Amino acid sequence: MTSPPYPPPTSTLVSTTPRLTTASGKRDRALLLIGFVAAQRRSEIAALTTNDIARQDDGLLLRI
């Protein structure tokens, strides 16, 4: 298994996100990871729409 593409503090933050089994918990986790990996500000994350995200075989493509 490969290590996650984010450093341990982020890993801890993501793994302690409450309600990872609910839809809102999964959404919160995804937004945290997208914000960190894409180095986006809060306003940029809030401005994302479903049209900005596309599924690919090896992950997601994020249009920023």
Helices and strands as residue ranges (DSSP letters): H 8-15, H 23-37, H 42-46, G 50-52, E 53-56, E 59-62
